[in-house]
Amino acid sequence: APPPPSPPPSASPSPPPPPTFGCADSLSWEDAWGDGCDWYAEHDPGCTTYSDYGQQSNCPSTCGTCSSVPALPPPPSASPMPPPPSASPSPAPPSPPQPETYTYEVRQENAECANQWMNLGEYASAELCSLAAGAAGCTTFMFSSAYTSWGCRCCSEPDPPKEHSLWTLYNVLPCSDPSVTCVLPGTRLLSAIGTAQAFCDGPTDAEANFAAATALQGLIPARDAYLATDPTFASALDTSMSISATVLSKSASGMCNEPATACNDGAVLFHWLRGLLLLIDRNASRALIDSAPRAALFEAHHVYLADGNWMDDNTVQLTESMYDDLPLHLRVDGVLYEAQFATMTVRDSFRCGGDHSSDGLLGGLTERGYNVFKMDVGDGTEEAFGCTGASVRGDHSMTVIRHEVAHQFDRVVQADTRMSALFDGLKASAAVTDDWLRLNCRAGGPDEFFKGAPQEIIASQVGNQYLLSSSTQLHVAVDRLVGGSSAVALGWVLFHLEMFASEDGTRSRMYESAAGLDLSVAADGTAAVLCVILRRDGVGRIGGVTVPGCGGGLTISYATASSTALPSSATTTYVDGSTSDGWSCDVDPAVVICDVPSPPPPPPPTSPSPPSASPSPPPPFVPPSP
């Protein structure tokens, strides 16, 4: 049963709700513990953690069970006309009715409904909320732009409104009303694209470019909603794609009066032109016509580099090589989870001096993305193993990229019961500096930092170290176990081997850069892949690791039979049968390269959501209760 939750948002008692139309959570239902749909939306989105106490049928928006809810009733049809005399030709059938669309107006700021009707789910803007509210028959709704996760909530009684600093009350206005002025989304899209079209033809206006980028950020990610409600949007979308491709082609050919830069806000406007093309037709050769390496990165791994063309080609190509060497499951279930593509931004490249206003215009293309620093390979190095007794310096630019990519692996761990149990057990067992492989030079040790910011554990220990020199990390961890200072450190390295393991668990990958191993095949910033063989013990734990080229295999023993037990010993077993404590290995550069499977094909244009059983990663923080 669910643990006793925090009380849901307070609301005055509501009258019995009208019949539910569309997909909406009930505001009156409560489970046996007195918790409503709001509680499940906050603590169990998707309704995959707890047994069904009624939330599956009463909270379809939260639980993703909308298919079981009756659809919106069709508009009333006209009374059938009697058939004409058979001698007369049949009239042309009437045109199908156009879908109603809606706009909105602020009714009262800093206020919420006197009584709520239903929560229609989460929407990115008040405009999108108004479309859903109008379709559901609502005339007023409340929406929080600060906390969109609170949902779009219809009012059964808007007055007298209750004071609340984070809600705003809105009226729903039907565009079919002659007294209502509506600027349809299709018209707004063409207007924004028109600004881009004018970019090449005359002196550019930074303020107009910024406004156009802002409009595109609101329109493009919500295109499905507008296609369903605005009869002009499909045509406007086709026209906009054609114009976007033409503008980008002219810019790549030097046919514009000036380049798109951060200071004229052409760079952020072009970002949305590229995003439109990548989202709709996925043709990287059109969207990224001015950069073959960026197009190749997208085609190979569905990663869009949004840097205003700042990075040099070598850095882009090395980024693609890094992705080439990642296991498929970390790319698909981590970096690309539920998204058509991931966006790798270089936010600094869109800033003009101290003006950071473009920062807010870079997100929203898809649900996945990360930001890296404005630097190229060769600009500097970072010591990855400070205060561990080892020393390997990694290229700073690639270190940052690997760190941010490794953040995406958290999703893979959280979605796997066994891996999340291993992670939680190691985090709980860690207590001293030697239990951690990174930040050992930190004042006061790394324990407090990693316990307070657990999202940095994989990013730091895998991104900064394991993907740079896995053998150095393994040597440090085994030496600490043999020396008696930590068993947890080796536990972390075994956890990393599990993360990179093949589906059958018999193989994994280790990584070595030119800095960690003298490989002629590894240039500055790259890492070669070592294919390692894993041996499993009776309970499925890693009992041995064999690295090609090493004179002996590493054997691991554990203190107890528990699947999450810490290692108790590590010994090297040589070909002649002799053994020694610790790990002794000189990797053979001739046998280290793994075969890497090709990336998956792009998902279909309108990918359905994965089964609700696939857990989503938790949000970075829990907002205050509305």
C-alpha positions as CSV (number, residue, x, y, z in Angstrom):
1,A,0.0,0.0,0.0
2,P,1.2,3.5,-0.6
3,P,3.0,5.2,2.3
4,P,1.2,8.0,4.1
5,P,1.5,10.9,1.6
6,S,1.7,14.6,2.0
7,P,-1.9,16.0,1.7
8,P,-2.9,17.0,-1.8
9,P,-3.6,20.6,-2.7
10,S,-6.5,22.0,-0.7
11,A,-9.6,23.0,-2.5
12,S,-13.1,23.9,-1.4
13,P,-15.6,21.1,-1.7
14,S,-16.7,20.8,-5.3
15,P,-20.2,19.8,-6.5
16,P,-20.4,16.4,-8.2
17,P,-18.4,16.6,-11.4
18,P,-20.2,16.6,-14.7
19,P,-19.8,13.5,-16.9
20,T,-16.1,13.1,-18.0
21,F,-15.3,13.9,-21.6
22,G,-12.0,13.2,-23.2
23,C,-9.1,12.2,-21.0
24,A,-9.1,13.9,-17.6
25,D,-8.4,12.9,-14.0
26,S,-11.2,12.9,-11.5
27,L,-11.0,15.6,-8.9
28,S,-13.5,13.9,-6.5
29,W,-12.1,10.3,-6.4
30,E,-9.9,9.3,-3.4
31,D,-8.3,5.9,-2.6
32,A,-8.5,4.2,0.7
33,W,-5.8,6.4,2.2
34,G,-7.7,9.6,1.2
35,D,-5.3,10.3,-1.7
36,G,-6.5,11.7,-5.0
37,C,-5.2,11.8,-8.5
38,D,-3.0,14.8,-7.6
39,W,-1.0,12.6,-5.2
40,Y,-0.5,9.9,-7.8
41,A,0.6,12.5,-10.4
42,E,3.3,13.7,-8.0
43,H,4.5,10.4,-6.5
44,D,3.7,7.8,-9.1
45,P,3.4,9.3,-12.6
46,G,2.3,6.5,-15.0
47,C,0.9,4.5,-12.0
48,T,3.6,1.9,-12.3
49,T,4.8,1.7,-8.6
50,Y,1.7,0.9,-6.6
51,S,-1.0,-1.7,-7.1
52,D,-4.3,-0.5,-8.6
53,Y,-6.4,1.0,-5.8
54,G,-8.7,2.6,-8.3
55,Q,-6.3,5.1,-9.8
56,Q,-6.1,3.3,-13.2
57,S,-9.7,4.1,-14.0
58,N,-10.1,7.3,-12.1
59,C,-6.8,9.0,-13.1
60,P,-6.5,8.2,-16.8
61,S,-4.4,11.3,-17.6
62,T,-1.9,10.5,-14.8
63,C,-1.8,6.7,-15.4
64,G,-1.7,6.8,-19.2
65,T,-4.9,4.9,-19.5
66,C,-6.7,7.4,-21.7
67,S,-7.8,4.8,-24.2
68,S,-10.3,3.5,-21.6
69,V,-12.0,6.9,-21.3
70,P,-14.8,7.8,-23.7
71,A,-13.7,10.1,-26.4
72,L,-15.1,13.6,-26.9
73,P,-18.7,13.3,-28.2
74,P,-18.9,14.1,-31.9
75,P,-20.5,17.4,-32.9
76,P,-24.2,17.1,-33.5
77,S,-24.9,16.2,-37.1
78,A,-27.5,17.9,-39.2
79,S,-30.8,16.2,-39.7
80,P,-30.7,14.0,-42.7
81,M,-32.3,15.3,-45.8
82,P,-34.8,13.2,-47.7
83,P,-33.4,11.8,-50.9
84,P,-34.1,13.8,-54.0
85,P,-36.2,12.3,-56.8
86,S,-34.2,9.6,-58.6
87,A,-34.3,11.6,-61.8
88,S,-32.4,14.5,-60.3
89,P,-28.6,14.3,-59.8
90,S,-27.4,13.9,-56.2
91,P,-26.0,17.1,-54.7
92,A,-22.4,17.2,-53.7
93,P,-21.9,16.0,-50.1
94,P,-21.5,18.8,-47.6
95,S,-18.0,19.7,-46.5
96,P,-17.1,18.2,-43.1
97,P,-17.3,20.6,-40.2
98,Q,-14.1,22.3,-39.3
99,P,-12.8,21.7,-35.8
100,E,-13.5,24.4,-33.3
101,T,-10.5,26.2,-32.0
102,Y,-10.1,28.4,-29.0
103,T,-8.1,31.3,-27.5
104,Y,-8.1,32.7,-24.0
105,E,-7.9,35.8,-22.0
106,V,-6.8,36.4,-18.4
107,R,-9.7,36.5,-16.1
108,Q,-7.7,37.2,-12.9
109,E,-4.1,36.9,-11.9
110,N,-2.9,35.4,-8.6
111,A,-6.1,33.5,-8.2
112,E,-7.6,30.0,-8.5
113,C,-11.1,28.6,-9.0
114,A,-13.7,28.8,-6.3
115,N,-14.4,25.2,-7.2
116,Q,-12.5,23.0,-9.6
117,W,-14.1,20.6,-12.0
118,M,-11.3,18.4,-13.5
119,N,-7.6,18.3,-14.2
120,L,-7.0,17.9,-18.0
121,G,-3.3,17.0,-17.5
122,E,-0.1,18.8,-18.1
123,Y,0.3,21.4,-20.9
124,A,3.3,23.6,-21.7
125,S,1.3,26.9,-22.0
126,A,-2.0,28.6,-21.2
127,E,-2.8,28.6,-24.9
128,L,-2.5,24.8,-25.2
129,C,-4.5,24.5,-21.9
130,S,-7.3,26.6,-23.5
131,L,-7.5,24.3,-26.5
132,A,-8.0,21.3,-24.2
133,A,-10.4,23.2,-21.9
134,G,-12.5,24.4,-24.8
135,A,-12.7,20.9,-26.2
136,A,-13.8,19.5,-22.8
137,G,-16.6,22.1,-22.5
138,C,-14.9,24.3,-19.9
139,T,-15.5,28.1,-20.0
140,T,-12.9,29.0,-17.4
141,F,-9.7,27.3,-16.2
142,M,-6.7,27.8,-13.9
143,F,-3.1,27.4,-15.0
144,S,0.3,28.0,-13.5
145,S,3.1,29.0,-15.9
146,A,5.6,28.5,-13.0
147,Y,4.6,24.9,-12.3
148,T,3.0,23.4,-15.4
149,S,3.1,20.0,-13.7
150,W,0.2,21.1,-11.6
151,G,-1.9,20.7,-14.7
152,C,-4.7,22.5,-16.6
153,R,-7.7,22.6,-14.3
154,C,-11.2,23.5,-15.4
155,C,-13.4,25.5,-13.0
156,S,-16.9,24.4,-12.2
157,E,-17.3,27.7,-10.4
158,P,-14.7,30.4,-11.0
159,D,-16.2,33.0,-8.6
160,P,-15.5,34.1,-6.0
161,P,-11.8,33.3,-6.9
162,K,-9.4,32.3,-4.1
163,E,-6.1,34.1,-3.8
164,H,-3.0,32.1,-4.9
165,S,0.2,33.7,-6.0
166,L,1.1,30.9,-8.5
167,W,-2.2,30.4,-10.3
168,T,-3.9,32.5,-12.9
169,L,-7.6,32.2,-13.9
170,Y,-8.4,32.3,-17.7
171,N,-11.6,32.5,-19.8
172,V,-11.9,30.2,-22.8
173,L,-13.0,32.1,-25.9
174,P,-14.3,30.2,-29.0
175,C,-12.8,31.5,-32.2
176,S,-16.2,30.9,-34.0
177,D,-17.6,33.8,-31.9
178,P,-17.6,36.9,-34.2
179,S,-16.8,39.1,-31.3
180,V,-13.6,37.2,-30.5
181,T,-10.4,38.0,-32.4
182,C,-8.2,34.9,-33.0
183,V,-4.8,34.9,-34.7
184,L,-4.6,31.2,-35.7
185,P,-1.5,29.3,-35.0
186,G,-1.0,28.7,-38.7
187,T,-0.9,32.5,-39.3
188,R,1.6,33.0,-36.4
189,L,3.8,30.2,-37.8
190,L,3.9,31.8,-41.3
191,S,4.6,35.2,-39.7
192,A,7.6,33.9,-37.8
193,I,8.9,32.0,-40.8
194,G,8.5,35.2,-42.8
195,T,10.9,36.9,-40.5
196,A,13.5,34.2,-41.3
197,Q,12.8,34.6,-45.0
198,A,13.5,38.3,-44.7
199,F,16.8,37.6,-42.9
200,C,18.8,37.1,-46.1
201,D,17.2,39.9,-48.1
202,G,18.0,43.1,-46.1
203,P,19.4,44.5,-42.9
204,T,18.3,42.1,-40.2
205,D,16.5,43.1,-37.0
206,A,17.7,41.3,-33.9
207,E,14.5,42.1,-32.0
208,A,12.3,40.7,-34.8
209,N,14.6,37.6,-35.0
210,F,14.3,37.0,-31.3
211,A,10.5,37.4,-31.4
212,A,10.3,35.0,-34.3
213,A,12.4,32.4,-32.5
214,T,10.2,32.8,-29.4
215,A,7.0,32.2,-31.5
216,L,8.6,29.1,-33.1
217,Q,9.5,27.7,-29.7
218,G,5.8,27.9,-28.7
219,L,4.4,26.5,-32.0
220,I,6.7,23.7,-33.2
221,P,6.7,21.4,-30.2
222,A,2.9,21.8,-30.0
223,R,2.3,21.1,-33.6
224,D,0.1,18.0,-33.0
225,A,-2.4,20.0,-30.9
226,Y,-2.5,22.8,-33.6
227,L,-2.9,20.3,-36.4
228,A,-6.0,18.9,-34.6
229,T,-7.6,22.3,-34.0
230,D,-6.4,24.7,-36.7
231,P,-7.4,23.8,-40.3
232,T,-4.8,26.2,-41.7
233,F,-1.8,24.7,-39.7
234,A,-1.0,21.7,-42.0
235,S,-0.6,23.9,-45.0
236,A,1.4,26.5,-43.0
237,L,3.7,23.8,-41.7
238,D,4.4,22.5,-45.3
239,T,5.2,26.1,-46.4
240,S,7.3,26.8,-43.4
241,M,9.5,23.7,-44.0
242,S,10.1,24.7,-47.6
243,I,11.0,28.3,-46.6
244,S,13.3,27.0,-43.8
245,A,15.2,24.8,-46.1
246,T,15.6,27.6,-48.6
247,V,16.8,30.1,-46.0
248,L,19.4,27.6,-44.6
249,S,20.6,26.8,-48.1
250,K,21.0,30.4,-49.0
251,S,22.9,31.1,-45.8
252,A,25.2,28.1,-46.4
253,S,25.9,29.4,-49.9
254,G,26.8,32.9,-48.6
255,M,23.7,34.5,-50.3
256,C,22.5,36.3,-47.1
257,N,23.6,39.9,-46.4
258,E,25.1,38.8,-43.1
259,P,25.7,35.6,-41.2
260,A,23.4,34.4,-38.5
261,T,25.2,35.2,-35.2
262,A,24.4,35.4,-31.5
263,C,24.3,39.2,-31.6
264,N,21.7,39.5,-34.4
265,D,19.8,36.6,-32.9
266,G,19.9,34.9,-36.3
267,A,21.7,32.0,-34.7
268,V,18.8,31.2,-32.3
269,L,16.3,31.8,-35.1
270,F,18.2,29.3,-37.4
271,H,18.2,26.9,-34.5
272,W,14.4,26.6,-34.8
273,L,14.5,26.4,-38.5
274,R,16.8,23.4,-38.2
275,G,14.7,21.9,-35.5
276,L,11.5,22.2,-37.6
277,L,13.1,20.2,-40.4
278,L,14.7,17.6,-38.1
279,L,11.4,17.0,-36.3
280,I,9.2,16.7,-39.4
281,D,11.3,15.1,-42.1
282,R,14.5,14.2,-40.3
283,N,16.5,15.2,-43.3
284,A,19.8,16.3,-41.8
285,S,21.2,17.2,-45.2
286,R,18.6,20.0,-45.4
287,A,18.6,21.1,-41.8
288,L,22.4,21.0,-41.4
289,I,23.3,21.8,-45.0
290,D,26.2,23.9,-43.9
291,S,28.0,21.2,-41.8
292,A,28.6,17.7,-43.1
293,P,30.0,16.5,-39.7
294,R,26.9,17.8,-37.8
295,A,24.7,16.1,-40.4
296,A,26.7,12.8,-40.0
297,L,26.4,13.0,-36.2
298,F,22.6,13.3,-36.5
299,E,22.2,10.6,-39.1
300,A,24.3,8.1,-37.1
301,H,23.1,8.8,-33.6
302,H,20.0,11.1,-33.7
303,V,22.0,13.8,-31.8
304,Y,21.5,17.4,-33.0
305,L,24.4,19.6,-32.1
306,A,23.0,23.1,-31.5
307,D,26.1,25.3,-31.3
308,G,25.5,27.9,-33.9
309,N,28.3,26.1,-35.9
310,W,30.8,27.1,-33.3
311,M,32.6,23.8,-32.6
312,D,35.4,22.8,-35.1
313,D,34.9,19.7,-37.3
314,N,37.4,17.7,-35.4
315,T,35.5,18.0,-32.1
316,V,32.2,17.1,-33.9
317,Q,33.7,14.1,-35.4
318,L,35.3,12.9,-32.1
319,T,31.8,13.3,-30.5
320,E,30.4,11.0,-33.2
321,S,33.2,8.5,-32.5
322,M,32.4,8.6,-28.8
323,Y,28.8,7.7,-29.5
324,D,30.0,5.0,-32.0
325,D,31.6,3.2,-29.1
326,L,28.7,3.3,-26.6
327,P,26.5,0.2,-26.2
328,L,23.2,0.4,-28.0
329,H,21.1,0.2,-24.8
330,L,22.8,3.2,-23.3
331,R,22.2,5.3,-26.5
332,V,18.6,4.2,-27.0
333,D,17.3,3.8,-23.5
334,G,19.5,6.6,-22.0
335,V,20.4,9.4,-24.4
336,L,17.3,9.0,-26.7
337,Y,14.7,7.7,-24.2
338,E,11.2,8.4,-25.6
339,A,12.5,11.2,-28.0
340,Q,13.0,11.5,-31.7
341,F,16.4,12.9,-31.1
342,A,18.5,14.5,-28.4
343,T,19.8,18.1,-28.5
344,M,23.4,18.8,-27.5
345,T,23.5,22.5,-26.9
346,V,26.5,24.9,-26.5
347,R,24.6,27.6,-24.7
348,D,27.5,30.0,-24.6
349,S,27.7,30.1,-28.4
350,F,24.3,31.8,-28.6
351,R,25.2,34.6,-26.1
352,C,26.2,38.0,-27.2
353,G,28.6,39.3,-24.6
354,G,26.8,39.4,-21.3
355,D,23.3,39.0,-22.9
356,H,22.0,35.5,-21.9
357,S,18.4,36.1,-23.1
358,S,18.7,33.4,-25.8
359,D,19.3,30.7,-23.1
360,G,15.6,30.2,-22.7
361,L,15.0,29.7,-26.4
362,L,17.2,26.6,-26.9
363,G,15.1,24.0,-25.2
364,G,11.8,22.3,-26.1
365,L,12.6,20.6,-29.4
366,T,12.4,17.1,-27.8
367,E,12.4,15.7,-24.3
368,R,16.1,14.9,-24.3
369,G,19.1,17.1,-24.3
370,Y,22.1,18.4,-22.4
371,N,24.5,21.4,-22.5
372,V,28.3,21.4,-22.9
373,F,30.9,24.1,-22.7
374,K,32.2,26.3,-25.5
375,M,35.5,24.7,-26.1
376,D,37.1,22.5,-28.7
377,V,39.3,19.4,-28.4
378,G,42.9,20.5,-27.7
379,D,41.9,23.6,-25.7
380,G,43.0,22.0,-22.4
381,T,43.1,18.9,-20.2
382,E,41.7,17.8,-16.9
383,E,43.2,15.4,-14.3
384,A,40.7,12.6,-13.9
385,F,42.3,10.7,-11.0
386,G,43.4,13.4,-8.6
387,C,44.5,12.2,-5.2
388,T,44.0,8.5,-6.1
389,G,47.6,7.6,-6.5
390,A,47.1,7.4,-10.3
391,S,47.3,10.1,-12.9
392,V,45.5,10.3,-16.3
393,R,44.7,13.6,-18.0
394,G,41.8,13.7,-20.4
395,D,41.0,16.3,-23.0
396,H,38.8,18.9,-21.3
397,S,36.2,19.3,-24.1
398,M,35.7,15.5,-24.5
399,T,35.6,15.1,-20.7
400,V,32.7,17.6,-20.5
401,I,30.9,15.9,-23.3
402,R,31.3,12.4,-21.8
403,H,30.3,13.7,-18.4
404,E,27.0,15.2,-19.8
405,V,26.3,12.1,-21.9
406,A,26.9,9.9,-18.8
407,H,24.2,11.8,-17.0
408,Q,21.7,10.3,-19.5
409,F,22.7,6.8,-18.3
410,D,20.8,7.4,-15.0
411,R,17.6,6.5,-16.9
412,V,18.9,3.1,-17.8
413,V,19.8,2.4,-14.1
414,Q,16.5,3.7,-12.7
415,A,14.5,1.6,-15.2
416,D,16.3,-1.7,-14.1
417,T,15.4,-3.1,-10.7
418,R,18.6,-4.9,-10.3
419,M,20.9,-2.0,-11.4
420,S,19.0,0.5,-9.2
421,A,19.4,-1.8,-6.2
422,L,23.1,-2.1,-6.8
423,F,23.4,1.7,-7.2
424,D,21.5,2.4,-4.0
425,G,23.4,-0.2,-2.1
426,L,26.8,1.2,-3.1
427,K,25.7,4.7,-2.3
428,A,24.5,3.7,1.1
429,S,27.7,1.7,1.8
430,A,30.0,4.6,0.9
431,A,31.2,6.6,3.9
432,V,34.9,7.6,3.4
433,T,36.9,9.2,0.7
434,D,38.4,5.9,-0.6
435,D,34.8,4.6,-1.2
436,W,34.6,7.1,-4.1
437,L,36.7,7.1,-7.2
438,R,36.3,10.8,-8.1
439,L,36.8,14.1,-6.3
440,N,39.2,12.6,-3.8
441,C,41.0,16.0,-3.5
442,R,37.8,17.7,-2.4
443,A,38.0,19.5,0.9
444,G,36.2,17.4,3.4
445,G,36.1,14.4,1.0
446,P,33.6,13.5,-1.8
447,D,31.1,11.7,0.4
448,E,28.9,14.7,1.4
449,F,28.9,16.0,-2.2
450,F,27.8,12.7,-3.8
451,K,25.3,11.9,-1.2
452,G,23.8,15.3,-1.7
453,A,24.0,15.2,-5.5
454,P,23.5,11.5,-6.4
455,Q,22.8,12.5,-10.0
456,E,26.5,13.3,-10.3
457,I,27.8,9.8,-9.3
458,I,27.5,8.1,-12.7
459,A,28.3,11.3,-14.6
460,S,31.5,11.8,-12.7
461,Q,32.8,8.3,-12.1
462,V,31.8,7.0,-15.6
463,G,31.9,10.1,-17.7
464,N,35.2,11.6,-16.3
465,Q,37.0,8.3,-15.5
466,Y,35.6,5.1,-16.9
467,L,35.2,6.4,-20.4
468,L,38.7,7.8,-20.3
469,S,40.7,4.9,-18.7
470,S,38.8,2.0,-17.3
471,S,42.0,0.1,-16.5
472,T,43.3,2.9,-14.3
473,Q,40.0,3.0,-12.4
474,L,40.1,-0.8,-12.0
475,H,43.7,-0.7,-10.7
476,V,42.8,2.0,-8.1
477,A,39.8,0.1,-6.9
478,V,41.5,-3.3,-6.6
479,D,44.5,-1.7,-4.8
480,R,42.1,-0.2,-2.2
481,L,40.4,-3.5,-1.7
482,V,43.7,-5.4,-1.3
483,G,45.1,-2.5,0.9
484,G,42.0,-2.7,3.2
485,S,40.9,0.9,2.7
486,S,37.7,0.2,0.7
487,A,35.6,-2.6,-0.8
488,V,33.0,-0.1,-2.1
489,A,35.4,1.3,-4.8
490,L,35.7,-2.0,-6.5
491,G,31.9,-2.4,-6.2
492,W,31.5,0.8,-8.2
493,V,33.8,-0.5,-11.0
494,L,31.9,-3.8,-11.1
495,F,28.7,-1.7,-11.3
496,H,30.2,0.1,-14.3
497,L,31.0,-3.2,-16.0
498,E,27.4,-4.2,-15.5
499,M,26.2,-0.9,-17.1
500,F,28.2,-1.6,-20.2
501,A,27.5,-5.4,-20.3
502,S,26.0,-7.2,-23.3
503,E,22.4,-8.4,-23.0
504,D,23.4,-11.9,-22.0
505,G,25.8,-10.6,-19.4
506,T,28.9,-12.4,-20.8
507,R,30.8,-9.4,-22.2
508,S,31.3,-5.8,-21.4
509,R,33.4,-2.8,-22.5
510,M,36.3,-0.9,-21.0
511,Y,37.8,2.2,-22.5
512,E,41.3,3.5,-22.9
513,S,42.4,6.8,-24.2
514,A,45.9,7.7,-25.6
515,A,46.6,9.2,-22.2
516,G,45.8,6.0,-20.3
517,L,47.3,3.5,-22.8
518,D,49.8,4.0,-25.5
519,L,47.6,3.1,-28.5
520,S,48.6,4.3,-31.9
521,V,44.9,4.1,-32.9
522,A,43.8,6.6,-30.3
523,A,44.4,10.2,-31.2
524,D,44.0,13.1,-28.7
525,G,40.4,13.1,-27.3
526,T,39.5,9.6,-28.4
527,A,39.2,6.3,-26.5
528,A,39.6,2.8,-27.8
529,V,37.2,0.1,-26.7
530,L,38.4,-3.0,-24.8
531,C,36.1,-6.1,-25.2
532,V,36.2,-7.9,-21.9
533,I,34.8,-11.3,-20.9
534,L,32.7,-11.6,-17.7
535,R,32.4,-14.7,-15.6
536,R,29.4,-15.0,-13.4
537,D,29.1,-16.8,-10.0
538,G,26.1,-18.8,-8.8
539,V,24.0,-15.8,-8.0
540,G,24.7,-13.9,-11.2
541,R,27.4,-11.5,-9.8
542,I,30.6,-10.8,-11.7
543,G,33.0,-13.4,-10.5
544,G,35.8,-12.8,-13.0
545,V,37.0,-10.3,-15.6
546,T,39.2,-11.3,-18.5
547,V,40.8,-8.5,-20.5
548,P,42.3,-9.5,-23.9
549,G,46.0,-9.3,-23.9
550,C,46.4,-9.6,-20.1
551,G,48.5,-12.4,-18.8
552,G,45.9,-13.4,-16.2
553,G,42.2,-13.1,-15.4
554,L,40.8,-11.2,-12.4
555,T,38.8,-13.3,-9.9
556,I,36.4,-11.6,-7.5
557,S,35.0,-13.1,-4.3
558,Y,32.2,-11.7,-2.1
559,A,31.7,-11.6,1.6
560,T,28.1,-13.0,1.5
561,A,25.7,-14.6,-1.0
562,S,23.6,-11.5,-1.3
563,S,23.3,-10.2,-4.9
564,T,24.3,-6.7,-3.6
565,A,27.2,-7.9,-1.4
566,L,30.5,-6.0,-1.6
567,P,33.6,-7.8,-3.0
568,S,35.9,-9.3,-0.3
569,S,38.9,-10.3,-2.4
570,A,40.4,-9.8,-5.9
571,T,43.2,-12.0,-7.2
572,T,44.9,-12.5,-10.6
573,T,45.0,-16.1,-11.8
574,Y,47.7,-16.7,-14.4
575,V,47.8,-19.2,-17.2
576,D,50.1,-21.5,-15.2
577,G,47.6,-21.6,-12.4
578,S,49.5,-19.4,-10.0
579,T,47.8,-16.5,-8.3
580,S,48.6,-13.1,-6.7
581,D,46.6,-10.6,-4.8
582,G,45.4,-7.6,-6.8
583,W,45.3,-7.1,-10.6
584,S,48.3,-7.2,-12.8
585,C,47.8,-6.5,-16.5
586,D,49.4,-4.8,-19.4
587,V,46.8,-4.5,-22.1
588,D,47.7,-5.6,-25.6
589,P,46.8,-2.8,-28.0
590,A,46.4,-5.3,-30.9
591,V,43.3,-6.9,-29.4
592,V,41.3,-4.2,-27.8
593,I,38.8,-3.0,-30.4
594,C,35.2,-4.2,-30.1
595,D,32.6,-4.6,-32.8
596,V,30.0,-1.9,-32.2
597,P,26.4,-2.5,-33.5
598,S,24.9,0.1,-35.9
599,P,22.7,2.7,-34.4
600,P,18.9,2.1,-34.5
601,P,16.8,3.5,-37.4
602,P,15.0,6.7,-36.7
603,P,11.6,6.2,-34.9
604,P,8.4,6.8,-37.0
605,P,7.3,10.4,-37.3
606,T,4.6,10.0,-34.6
607,S,6.1,7.5,-32.2
608,P,3.6,6.1,-29.7
609,S,4.6,6.3,-26.1
610,P,6.3,3.2,-24.7
611,P,4.3,1.0,-22.4
612,S,3.5,2.6,-19.1
613,A,5.5,0.0,-17.3
614,S,8.7,1.7,-18.4
615,P,9.4,4.1,-15.5
616,S,10.4,7.6,-16.3
617,P,13.3,9.3,-14.4
618,P,12.2,11.4,-11.5
619,P,12.2,15.2,-11.9
620,P,15.2,17.1,-10.5
621,F,13.1,18.5,-7.7
622,V,9.6,18.5,-6.3
623,P,7.9,21.8,-6.6
624,P,5.8,23.2,-3.7
625,S,2.2,21.9,-3.5
626,P,-0.3,24.2,-5.2
